[in-house]
């Protein structure tokens, strides 16, 4: 099963893609959890801590993240690397370590999940179990699926770390402005003579261009919104103050009660105020 992310497009950070992967994970975790406690990044190049960064919560619990820029776990002694990191993390932080998260390139297979969640903690490393029997560490994993979900939430991080272009509103605005300012366009575009078509209006609406306010104003004039609002208020006031013949008194009381007890009479004004607010924005 291949990766959902094109890891080859990950830009190098400092020295290589390994460091870039660590920094990518740190930035995503920072955005997700910075409000929960103190997030500390450390240089684990010497292998002395077992995590690349950890979050210290107000109750002194610690969550640690270890980043391994590799795929399948059954290649090149990778399981041994994971065991060493988890053991060192517990040796360093002790019983305060409540969660340890492995970040790697791929979503686990069923066999990898079984090993990581059910066998890793009780496996042996350097003649002892990776974690003591009385530990309360929760193991977790960030693979490509989890990382993609976080990148969706924080697209600026994806822009920074990946070479892929993201076709968001800013990209379209920049392209629209670039094309609009081309000499060949500007020489043919005379503001007084140019008639906006449907395509112009669609682009303006999608990009929330300032000219959207002018379009709204034109639509309001065509629909005679202001006149309709004045007539509506006038008719409502007339109904409320009108003398009704006795034979229609019951129906009139029902209508009058509805107008006085409900928000209905102001609905047109609210709509008009909303359009005015949109124009201001």
C-alpha positions as CSV (number, residue, x, y, z in Angstrom):
1,X,0.0,0.0,0.0
2,X,1.5,3.3,-1.1
3,X,1.6,6.6,0.8
4,X,-1.3,9.1,0.5
5,X,1.4,11.9,0.6
6,X,4.1,12.4,-2.0
7,X,6.9,12.5,0.5
8,X,9.4,13.1,-2.3
9,X,8.0,16.6,-2.5
10,X,8.8,17.3,1.1
11,X,11.2,20.3,1.0
12,X,14.5,19.8,2.9
13,X,14.8,21.7,6.2
14,X,18.3,22.5,7.4
15,X,20.2,19.5,6.3
16,X,17.8,16.8,4.9
17,X,14.2,15.5,4.6
18,X,14.5,13.7,8.0
19,X,14.9,17.1,9.7
20,X,12.1,18.5,7.6
21,X,9.8,15.6,8.6
22,X,10.5,16.3,12.3
23,X,9.8,20.0,11.9
24,X,6.6,19.3,9.9
25,X,5.3,17.1,12.7
26,X,6.3,19.7,15.3
27,X,4.4,22.5,13.6
28,X,1.3,20.4,13.2
29,X,1.4,19.3,16.9
30,X,2.0,22.9,17.9
31,X,-1.1,24.1,16.1
32,X,-3.2,21.2,17.6
33,X,-2.0,21.3,21.2
34,X,-0.1,24.5,22.1
35,X,-3.0,25.7,24.2
36,X,-2.9,22.6,26.4
37,X,0.6,23.2,27.9
38,X,4.3,23.8,27.2
39,X,5.6,22.2,24.0
40,X,9.4,21.8,24.0
41,X,11.5,20.8,21.0
42,X,14.8,19.1,21.6
43,X,17.7,17.9,19.6
44,X,17.5,14.1,19.9
45,X,20.3,13.5,17.3
46,X,22.4,12.0,20.1
47,X,19.6,9.6,21.0
48,X,19.4,10.9,24.5
49,X,15.7,11.6,25.0
50,X,13.6,9.2,22.9
51,X,11.4,12.0,21.6
52,X,11.9,15.0,19.2
53,X,9.5,17.1,21.2
54,X,7.2,16.8,24.2
55,X,4.2,18.5,25.7
56,X,4.1,19.2,29.4
57,X,0.6,19.6,30.7
58,X,-0.4,21.6,33.7
59,X,-0.8,18.4,35.8
60,X,2.9,17.5,34.9
61,X,1.8,14.7,32.5
62,X,4.0,14.5,29.5
63,X,3.1,13.6,25.9
64,X,6.1,12.8,23.6
65,X,6.4,12.6,19.8
66,X,9.1,10.5,18.1
67,X,9.5,11.1,14.3
68,X,10.9,8.4,12.1
69,X,11.0,9.3,8.4
70,X,10.5,5.8,7.1
71,X,7.7,3.5,5.8
72,X,7.2,-0.2,6.7
73,X,8.4,-1.3,10.1
74,X,9.9,-4.7,9.2
75,X,12.8,-3.2,7.2
76,X,16.3,-2.3,8.3
77,X,16.0,-2.8,12.0
78,X,13.3,-0.2,12.3
79,X,11.4,-2.0,15.1
80,X,14.6,-2.0,17.1
81,X,14.9,1.8,16.6
82,X,11.4,2.3,17.8
83,X,12.0,0.1,20.9
84,X,15.1,2.1,21.8
85,X,13.3,5.4,21.4
86,X,10.3,4.4,23.5
87,X,12.5,2.9,26.2
88,X,14.7,6.0,26.4
89,X,11.7,8.3,26.5
90,X,10.4,6.4,29.6
91,X,13.8,6.3,31.2
92,X,14.1,10.1,30.7
93,X,10.6,11.2,31.7
94,X,9.5,8.3,34.0
95,X,6.0,7.8,35.2
96,X,5.1,11.4,34.0
97,X,5.1,10.0,30.4
98,X,1.5,9.4,29.7
99,X,1.4,9.3,25.9
100,X,4.1,8.4,23.3
101,X,3.3,9.1,19.6
102,X,5.3,7.6,16.7
103,X,5.2,9.7,13.5
104,X,6.1,7.9,10.3
105,X,5.3,8.0,6.6
106,X,2.7,5.3,6.3
107,X,-0.5,4.2,7.9
108,X,0.1,0.9,9.7
109,X,-0.8,-2.5,8.3
110,X,-2.8,-4.8,10.5
111,X,0.4,-6.7,11.5
112,X,2.2,-3.4,12.3
113,X,-0.7,-2.2,14.4
114,X,-0.7,-5.5,16.3
115,X,3.0,-5.2,17.0
116,X,3.0,-1.5,17.9
117,X,-0.1,-1.5,20.2
118,X,0.0,-4.9,21.7
119,X,3.6,-6.2,21.7
120,X,6.0,-3.2,21.6
121,X,5.7,-2.2,25.3
122,X,6.3,-5.8,26.6
123,X,9.0,-6.6,24.1
124,X,12.6,-6.7,25.3
125,X,15.5,-4.2,24.6
126,X,18.9,-4.3,26.3
127,X,17.8,-7.2,28.5
128,X,14.6,-5.6,29.9
129,X,11.1,-4.9,28.8
130,X,10.7,-1.7,26.8
131,X,8.2,-0.4,29.3
132,X,7.7,-1.6,32.9
133,X,4.6,-3.6,33.7
134,X,3.1,-0.9,35.8
135,X,3.4,1.8,33.1
136,X,0.4,4.0,32.1
137,X,1.8,5.1,28.7
138,X,-0.8,5.4,25.9
139,X,0.8,4.6,22.5
140,X,-0.4,6.4,19.4
141,X,0.7,6.7,15.8
142,X,0.6,9.4,13.2
143,X,0.8,8.0,9.7
144,X,0.0,9.6,6.3
145,X,-3.8,9.6,7.0
146,X,-3.5,11.4,10.3
147,X,-0.9,13.9,8.9
148,X,-3.2,14.7,5.8
149,X,-6.1,15.4,8.2
150,X,-3.9,17.9,10.0
151,X,-2.6,19.4,6.8
152,X,-6.1,20.1,5.7
153,X,-6.7,22.0,8.9
154,X,-3.5,24.0,8.6
155,X,-2.9,24.6,4.8
156,X,-0.1,27.2,5.5
157,X,2.0,24.4,6.9
158,X,1.5,22.4,3.8
159,X,2.5,25.4,1.6
160,X,5.8,25.7,3.6
161,X,6.9,22.1,3.6
162,X,5.7,20.8,0.2
163,X,6.4,22.0,-3.3
164,X,2.9,21.2,-4.5
165,X,0.9,24.3,-5.4
166,X,-2.4,24.7,-3.4
167,X,-5.1,26.2,-5.6
168,X,-6.8,28.2,-2.8
169,X,-8.5,31.6,-3.0
170,X,-5.2,33.5,-2.5
171,X,-3.7,31.6,-5.5
172,X,-6.7,32.6,-7.7
173,X,-6.6,36.2,-6.6
174,X,-2.9,36.5,-7.4
175,X,-3.4,34.9,-10.8
176,X,-6.5,37.1,-11.5
177,X,-4.6,40.3,-10.6
178,X,-1.6,39.2,-12.6
179,X,-3.7,38.6,-15.8
180,X,-5.7,41.8,-15.3
181,X,-2.5,43.8,-15.1
182,X,-0.9,42.3,-18.3
183,X,-0.1,45.1,-20.8
184,X,-1.9,43.3,-23.6
185,X,-5.1,43.2,-21.4
186,X,-4.9,46.8,-20.1
187,X,-4.4,48.3,-23.5
188,X,-7.7,46.7,-24.7
189,X,-9.6,47.3,-21.5
190,X,-11.3,50.8,-21.3
191,X,-13.1,51.2,-18.1
192,X,-15.8,53.4,-19.5
193,X,-16.5,51.1,-22.4
194,X,-16.0,47.7,-20.9
195,X,-19.3,45.8,-20.2
196,X,-18.9,43.1,-17.5
197,X,-20.3,39.8,-18.5
198,X,-21.4,36.8,-16.5
199,X,-17.8,35.4,-16.5
200,X,-16.6,38.7,-14.9
201,X,-19.2,38.5,-12.2
202,X,-18.5,34.9,-11.4
203,X,-14.8,35.6,-10.9
204,X,-15.6,38.7,-8.8
205,X,-18.0,36.6,-6.6
206,X,-15.7,33.7,-6.1
207,X,-12.7,35.9,-5.2
208,X,-14.8,38.3,-3.1
209,X,-13.4,41.1,-5.2
210,X,-14.3,44.7,-3.9
211,X,-16.4,45.1,-7.1
212,X,-18.8,42.6,-5.5
213,X,-20.3,45.5,-3.6
214,X,-21.2,47.2,-6.9
215,X,-22.9,44.1,-8.2
216,X,-25.0,43.8,-5.0
217,X,-26.0,47.5,-5.3
218,X,-27.0,47.0,-9.0
219,X,-29.1,43.9,-8.0
220,X,-30.8,45.9,-5.2
221,X,-31.8,48.6,-7.6
222,X,-33.1,46.1,-10.1
223,X,-35.2,44.4,-7.4
224,X,-36.1,47.8,-5.9
225,X,-35.3,46.5,-2.5
226,X,-35.4,49.9,-0.8
227,X,-38.8,50.7,-2.2
228,X,-40.1,47.3,-1.3
229,X,-38.9,47.8,2.3
230,X,-40.7,51.1,2.5
231,X,-43.9,49.7,1.1
232,X,-43.7,46.7,3.3
233,X,-43.3,48.7,6.5
234,X,-46.1,51.0,5.4
235,X,-48.5,48.1,4.8
236,X,-47.6,46.5,8.1
237,X,-48.3,49.8,9.9
238,X,-51.5,50.1,8.1
239,X,-52.7,46.7,9.1
240,X,-51.9,47.4,12.7
241,X,-53.8,50.6,12.8
242,X,-56.7,49.8,10.5
243,X,-60.2,49.8,11.7
244,X,-61.7,46.5,10.9
245,X,-65.4,45.7,10.3
246,X,-67.0,43.6,13.0
247,X,-67.6,40.6,10.7
248,X,-63.7,40.3,10.2
249,X,-62.7,41.1,13.8
250,X,-61.7,37.6,14.7
251,X,-59.5,37.2,11.7
252,X,-58.1,40.7,12.1
253,X,-57.2,40.0,15.8
254,X,-55.4,36.8,14.7
255,X,-53.4,38.7,12.1
256,X,-52.7,41.6,14.4
257,X,-51.6,39.2,17.2
258,X,-49.2,37.5,14.7
259,X,-47.7,40.8,13.7
260,X,-47.2,42.1,17.2
261,X,-46.0,38.8,18.8
262,X,-43.6,37.6,16.1
263,X,-40.4,38.8,14.4
264,X,-42.0,38.6,11.0
265,X,-42.4,42.4,10.3
266,X,-38.7,43.0,10.6
267,X,-37.6,40.1,8.3
268,X,-37.4,42.4,5.2
269,X,-35.3,45.0,7.1
270,X,-33.0,42.3,8.4
271,X,-32.5,41.1,4.8
272,X,-31.7,44.6,3.7
273,X,-29.4,45.2,6.6
274,X,-27.6,42.0,5.7
275,X,-27.0,43.1,2.2
276,X,-25.7,46.5,3.4
277,X,-23.3,44.7,5.8
278,X,-22.0,42.5,2.9
279,X,-21.3,45.5,0.9
280,X,-19.4,47.1,3.7
281,X,-17.3,44.0,4.2
